[in-house]
Amino acid sequence: MTGSEPNEEGGPGGPNAKASRRPRHARPRRTSGGAGAAAPGSGKRRGKHRWLKRTLVALLAVIVLAAAGGAGYVWYLNHKVHRIVVKGLSQGQKSGPAAGTENILMVGSTTRCGLAHQTAAYGLCTQGVTGVNSDVVMILHLNPNTKTVSVLSLPRDLFVPNARSTGAYKIDAALAQGPSQLVAVIEEDFGIPIQHYVELNFDTFAAVVTALGGITMDFPDRLFDRYSGLRVLTPGCHHLTGVQALQVVRARHLQYWVTGQPTTYPYTWPQTPQSDLSRIVRDHEFLRVLASTVAQRGLGSPGTDFNLLRTVLPDLTVDSGFSLTDLADLALTYHSININKAPQLTLPVMVGTFGTYIYQGGDFGYIEFPTEPLDHNVVDRFLGVQAGTNTMTGAPLPAPSTVTVSVVDGTGTPSTATAASAGLGRLGFHVVAGGSTTPVAQQSETLVTYAQQTPADEAAAQAVADSLSGAVILDLGPTTSGAQVTVTTGTSFSVDATAAAGGTVPASTATTGAAATATAAAATAAAGTASTTTSTTVATGNQNALNNGFQAPSASNPGLTPWDPRACPAGVTGNSGNW
């Protein structure tokens, strides 16, 4: 994905737009056809200020290990960590296989006005760079029963129906309305319960790398990003300062040298594709390198630990319920985790190829759509649960016969709703009359809406969503015809041949990208049951995905490209100084 970027708030208007910012419980009721977008704005596109800090897991490890080091550190933590009230956090599960597990939402904030010291390289608050969004949306899953850790990244350009209390936006724009809004989005639209919240900024990132004495990375190729400041004209291992490391992880418009191009003039070099997803891959690798650096240098040294705490804690923000006892417990339970063996996943998405996305008249820039069944398979894998599980509670999903569904045409083609109703009825759902609503865009997601944020209603919506393939996502909002769940049809989806409670596409397809769509189609054909398909995208894979304006679904765990930075060979210290 290349080209100019939307403004920092992920869509029109931004956080300073004069739209109503009502609390979550006062969010205006919407028709089931989709969320209303805020009024378009004309803010400058600020791609150069994009950043991604995939070091949050390692930083959390630094903090919790230091917290367990002694009473002096506990006192220091108590007076330095910035705590805020975050509403909507879930209680941990008390029974079943998921008992005691925790999900920590870790966010990289793009705030400039909130920095202690303004830096021109980041963009200045006084020059109007006032946006606050979350270019990092990462969830850390901790399982004390197995002493395992897994990581899930949500791409920042993913378009979701409940991003703001006023309606749909990219997921990175939710933070403009505060952490509680972002927590609500993840729980409502993805069914992932969040127990704790951690937020960092530019200063925190650079500080932790500096406090560690810098890190060393191998650059197989010459790299350049005019917006982040990255400029590596000499391949090989380089020792990075905190500021240089920040340039690496913020690089979203990365250009790499190829034969025939000038070696010292990088502006003509080719640019990496899918800038959002490509950067996630690089930053997952950076996370591994940073974690290995922490492990090699060790914690427990009073001087090292105190330096880390002194430089990091003033910029660290956590939820008010994240106590020192919690931190110490995490340290005792997970201190021996090898981050290189921990699954690091990215939610699969379909990247739009049609340029900027026009939704209800608003320009949202480049966007990504969800993709089922890959997404719910990856979430199940991330949480360590079986298919057919209510991811919010760990209980089994309800049988289709217990769920009442209405189907609303959201495309302007009533036959799509009629076909979807028939398909869901064959799966055993109790289908009632739906209706139609005004299409929201030329390309639209299929919304699976439930009216109340209760375990029963969200579980019913999950059961329905698990029976669909394509660009499908959960949505909290009003339903129609008194149904527990309303499906508002989008432009690319199908009803599966097998209900979620009876089995879905195997979890092994979660990492296969476009191949998984072909597998799903083959499974449908083999079942000998008619599948109600409203679009050929899911059935035929990559070519039709492109024809419908989207690339094939991305993989959940892609590998590095030949030019991506990576760990240096053992024993190599790296060059210091200018690149």
N, C-alpha and C positions, 0 to 999 in steps of 0.2 A: 504494500500500500504506500503510494508515494503522493507527492503533491503538497499543496498548502494545507495547513491544519486549521481546525476550528478554534475559536477562542478557548481560553483555559477552562471555562466552565462547562465545556463539552456540548454546547449548543447555544441557541439564541439567548440574548439577554444577560446571562451571567448572574452572579450573586447580588449585584447592585441594581439589577433590573427592578422596576417598580411593580413587581408582581406580588400577590399576597403570599406571605410566608407564615401560614397558620400552622399550629402544632399538628402532629401526626393525627391525633384523635379528632381534629377539626377539619381534616382534609375534605374538600368538597366532593360530594358523591358524583360519580361519573357514569355515563352509559357504559354498558358492557362492551361496547365496540372499541374501547381504547381510552388511554389517558389523554387529557388535553395538554398540548405543549404550551409553554410560555411564549409570549410574544417575541417575534424575531428581533434581534438586535444587530448592531453594526460594529461590534467590538473587533479590534484588530486580531488577526490570527497570530498566536504566539507560540508556534511550534518550538521555537528555540528555548523556551522555558520548560519544556516537558522534561520529566525526569522519572527515574525508577530506581528505588533503593532496595534491592533484594537482599540486603544484609540484615534485615530486621530479626531474623531468627538468631543469627550469630550475636547480634547486639543484646537480644533478650537473654541469651545464655550468659553473656558477660555480666549483666545486671544481677541475674538470679544467683549465679555462683558467688559473686561478691557479697550478695545479701546474706549468704550462708557463712561468710567468713568470720563474723564476730559481732559483738554488741556495738562496737563503734561504728561499723558500717551500717547496721540497722538504724541507729540514730541518725546517721548521715542521710540515708535513704529517706527516712521519714520526713526530713525537713527540706529535701531538695526535689523530690519527684512531684511534678505538677499533676494533681488529680482533678478530674472533672466528673460531673454527673452524666452518665450515659443511660438513657432510658431504653427499655425493651430487651435488655440482656436476659438470656434464658437461664433457667436453673439447670444444673447438671443432672443427668439421668441417675436415678437412685438404684435401679435394678436392671437385670438383663445383661447381655454381652457388652453394652456400651456404658455400664455403670461406672461413674467416676471419670469418664472421658471429658476433655475440655477442648473448646475451639477458641483460639485467641485471634481476633481480627487485628491485623497489623497494617497500618496506613502510613504512607509517605505523603505528607502535606506539602503543597506548593506555596504555602504562605510566604510572602516577602515582608509584609507589614508586621508579622509576628516574630521576625528574627531580631535578636538582640543587636546585631550589627548589620547594617545594610551593605550589600555588596553589588557593585555594578554588573558583575558577571552573572548574577542570578536574575537581574532585573530589579529596579528600584520601586519601592512603594510610592515614593514621591513623584515618580514618572508615570503613575497610573497602573502599575503592575500589581493590582489589588486582589486578583482572583485567588480563591481557595478551593482546590479540588484534590482528588486523590489519584495521582498517577500510579501509585502502588495500592493495590487491593489484594492482600495476601492473607490467607488463613492458615494458622498452625494448629494441627490436630494432635493432641497429646493423649495417649492411652496408657494409664498407669498399670493396667493389668498385664499388658505385654511389654511395657517400657519401650514403646515405639513412637515415632514421630512421623508425620507426613505433612506436606505443604501443598496448598492449592492456590494458584494465582488466577484472578479474574481479570481478563483483558480490559483496559480502561475505556476502550471505544465500544464496548458492548451496550447495545441499546435495550433499555429495560422499561417496563410500563410504570413502575412506581419509584423512579429515581428521585423525584421530588414530590412534596406534598401536593403540588399543583399538576403533576402528571409525568409524562415520559421524557426521558433525557438519556444521555450516556451515563453509565454507572459512575464515572469519575466526578460527575457534577453533584452527586448527592451530598458530598461533604460541605458544599456551600451552605447547606441548611443544618450543619452540625453532625457530630458522630452518631447521634441517635437515629438520624434519617438514614445514614449508610447502613447501620445495623438492621433497621427495618427492611431495607431493600434486600439484603442478603437472606434474611429469614423468610420474608414474604415471597420473593421471586425464585429462590433457589432451595428453600427448605433446609438451610444449614443453620442450626442453632449456634448463637454466639454467646460465650460466657464472659469474655474479657476483651478489652480494647487497649491497644498501644499505638501511639502516634509519634512520628519523628519528623524533623525538618532537615533542610540542607545542612545547617550548622551541626546538628547531631551526627549526621553521617560522616562529614569530614572530620569531626572531633574524634570519633571512635577509631577511625583508621589512623589518624595522627597519634592517638594515645597508644596504639599498638606498635608504633614505630614505622608505620607504612606497611604495604604488602607488595609482593612481587608477582607479576603476571607475564606470560609469554604472548607476544604479538607475532603470529606467523606471517602477517602481511602488514603493509603500510595502511594506516587508517586515518580518517579525517571526519570530523563533524563540525561544521561551521557554527552551529548553534550552541552546542555544549562546550566548545573550546578544545575538544580532543584533536590532537595533531601528532600522530606517530609516524615519522618519516624514516625511522630505522627499525626494521623487524628485529625480533629477539626478545629476551627477557628484560623487563624494566622494573625498577623499584619505584612504586608510586607513593606520593604524598597523599594526604587526605583530599586536597583539592584536585589532584590529578585523578584519583579514584572516582571522585564525584563526576568528573568529565566523562569517564568511561561508562558509568552506569546511567548517566543522563543521555547518552548518545542515542538519539532516535532517528536521526537522518544520516546514518553512517555511510560513508563512501570508502571504497577500498581500491587499492591500486591493481591494475592488470597490465600485462605486457603490451607495450605500444603507447601507454600513457606516460606523461612526464612524471618523474619521481618526486619532484619538489613543488609541483603546482597541482594540488589535489582537487581543485574546483571542477575539473572535467572528469574525474573518476566516476565509475558507475555507483549507483546507490543501492543498498540492500533492499529487497522487497519486503512488504508486510512489516513496516517499521515498528508497529506496536508489538506484534508477536515475535519478531526477530530480536527485539531488545529484551523481552522476557527470557528468551533462551540464553542470551549473553549474561544477563544478570543472575540467573540461576547458577551459572558457572562461577560468577563472581562470589556468590554466597558460599559456594563450596570452598573456594580459595580462601576467603576470609575466615571461615570456620576452621579450616586446616591451620591457618596462621595462629588463631587463638589457641588451638590444641597444642601446636608445637612450642609456643612461647609460654604456655601454661598460665594458670591463674593461681591465686593463693599467695603470691608475693605482695606484701603490703604496699610497696611502692607502686607496682604496676596496677593493682586493683584500685588504689586510691586515685591514681591519675585518671583511670578510666571513669570512675564515678564523678570526679571533680569536673571533667570536661563534658560528660554526656548528660548527667542528670538534670541540669537546669533546663534543657530543651526537651526532656522526655515527658510525654503526657500519657497517663493511664486512667482507666475508669476508677471511680472512687471506691469500688468494692475490691480492687486488686490490692490486697493487703500485703504487708511484709511477710506474714505467715505463709500466704500463697506463694510468694516469691521463693522463700526458703524451701518450701515443700517441692517446688518445681526443681530447684537445684539438687536436692537430695535424690529425687526420682530419676532425673534425666541427665545427670552430669556426665555419664559415660556414653551418651548417644554419639554415633558416628554419622555426621551429616551427609557424608558421601553415600551412605547406604539408605538414607531416608528418601522415600518417594517424593519427588518434586514435580507436581503436575500443573498443567495449565488447562483451564476449561476450554474445550474445543469450540470454535466459532466459525461462522461463514463470513468472510470479508467481502464487503460490497465493492463492486467494480464499476459502479455507475456514477462515481464522483460524489458530490455532496448529497446528503439525504434530506428530502423535503417532506416533513411530517406536519400535517395540519397547517400548512402554509409557512412553517418555520424551517430555516436552514440549519441543519445539525452537523454539517461537515461529513467527514468520512465516518462510517459506522460499521459495526459488526452485529450479526444476528446469532442467536443461540442455535444449536443443532441437536435434535434428538434422533436416536436414543443415546448418542454419545455422551451428552451432558449428564443425564441422570446415572449412566453407568460410571462415569468418572467420579461423580459425587459419592456414589455408593462405595467405590473403591477407596476414595479419600477418607471417608468416615469408617471404613472397615465393616460395612453392613452388607447383608445379602439383598438381592433384587426382591422387590415386593415389600420392602421395609419402610415404615414411616420414618424419614430421616430426622424429624424433629423430636420424636419420642422413643424410637427404637422398636415400637410395636408393629405388628403386621398391618399392611394396608387393608382397607375394607374390601369385601367382595363386591364386584360390580353390581350385583343385584340389589345392594343396599344403598347405592348412590343414584340420586336423581340428577339428570343432566338436561339442560336446554342448550340448543345450538342456534347461534345467531350468525347470519351472513354478514361478514365484514368486508366483502370484496366487491359487492355490486353484482355478483353472480349467484342468485339464490340456489342454483343447483349444487353448489359446493356445500352449502349447509344441509341440503336434503340428503346428499350422498354421505356426509359425515354422520348425520343422525342415524341413517341406516346401518353404517358400519359400527357405531358405538352400540346400537341395539343388538347387533349380532354378537357382540362381546358380552352381553348380559346387562349393560347399564339400562336403567329406567329412564328413557328419553321422553321429554315433554316438549310441547311447542316452544319455538324460540322467537323468530322474527328476523329483523334486519336492522343494520345501522349504517351510517354514512362511512364509506371507506376513509381511512386516515392518511393513506399514502399509496403510491403506485406499488411499492413493496411493503408488506406488512406482516408482522408476527401473528401467529395464532395464540390468542390469550385463553388461558384456562383460569377462570375467575371464581373465587370463593368469597362469600360476603363477610364472614367473621374470622378473625384471626384466633381460632380455637383449634386445638389438636385434631378434633374430629373433622372440621371443615377443610383444613389444610391437607389432612390425610386423604379425604375424598378427592380433592383436586389433584394430589399427587397420583392417585390411582388412575384418574382420567388422563393426565399428562403422560404417564408411563405407557399409555395405550396409543400414543400418537408419535409420529416421526416428522422431522422437518424443523422449521423455525417455530418452535413451540416454547412458551414460557408461562410460569405461574403468575397470578395477578390478584391482589387483594382489592376488591371493589364490589359493587352491587351486582347481583345476579338477576335473571329474568324468570318470569313464570313461576316464581316460588321455588325454583330448583336450588339444590345445594351447590351445584357447580354450573357455570355457563361457559361454553366454548364459543368464542368469537373467531370465525374462520379468517385465516390470513391467506397470503398468496402462494405459500409453498408448504404443504403438509400432507400427511396421509394418515389414515386410521390403520393400525396394525392388525394382523390376523390373530394375534394372541394377546389376551388381556394381561396387564402387569401382574396381577395376583397369580396368574397361571404360568408365568414365565416371559422373559423379555429376551432381546438379543443378548447373547452371552457377554459377560463383563470383559472377556478377552478382546472384544472388538473396540474397547475404549481407546486404545492407543494406535489404531490403525488408520485414522483419518478417513480419506475418501473411500478406502476399501470397505469400511464398516457399512457404508450405505448400500453397497452391492451385496454384502453379507446379509443385511436385513431384508433386502428384496428377495434374495435367494431363499431365505428362511420362510418368507411369506409364501412364495411359490410352492415350496416343498410341502407346506402345511396343507395345501389343497383347499384353502379357504379363501373366498373372495376378499380382497383387500380394497377398501374404498380409498382411492387415490385421487386427490383433487389437483395434484401437480405431479409432473413426471420427474421432478428434481430428485426426490429420494430414491425412486426406483432405478434411475439410470446413472446416477453419480455425477462425475466431474463435468462432462460436457453440458448437461442440462443445467447444472448449477451455474455454470458460466452464462448460459443463455438466459437465465432468470436474473442476472445481474450480480451473482455471487460466485466467489471461488468455492472449490470443494472444501468440506470441513477440514479444519486444521487438526493436527495431531495433538494429543495430550502431553506427550513427552518427547518433543523433537530433539534431534542432536545438533551439535555445533556445525556451522559451516566452516570451510577451510580457512577463512580469514578471521574468524571470531577469536578474541582473547581467551586464554585458558591458563591452567596451572603450569608453572615451569617444571622442567625435569628436576628430579631430586638432586639437591646439592648446588643448584644454580642460584646465585644470589641476585643477579640482575644488575643492569646499569642504573646509576642514579643521575640526577640533574636533568638538563634539558633533553627533550625527546628528539 
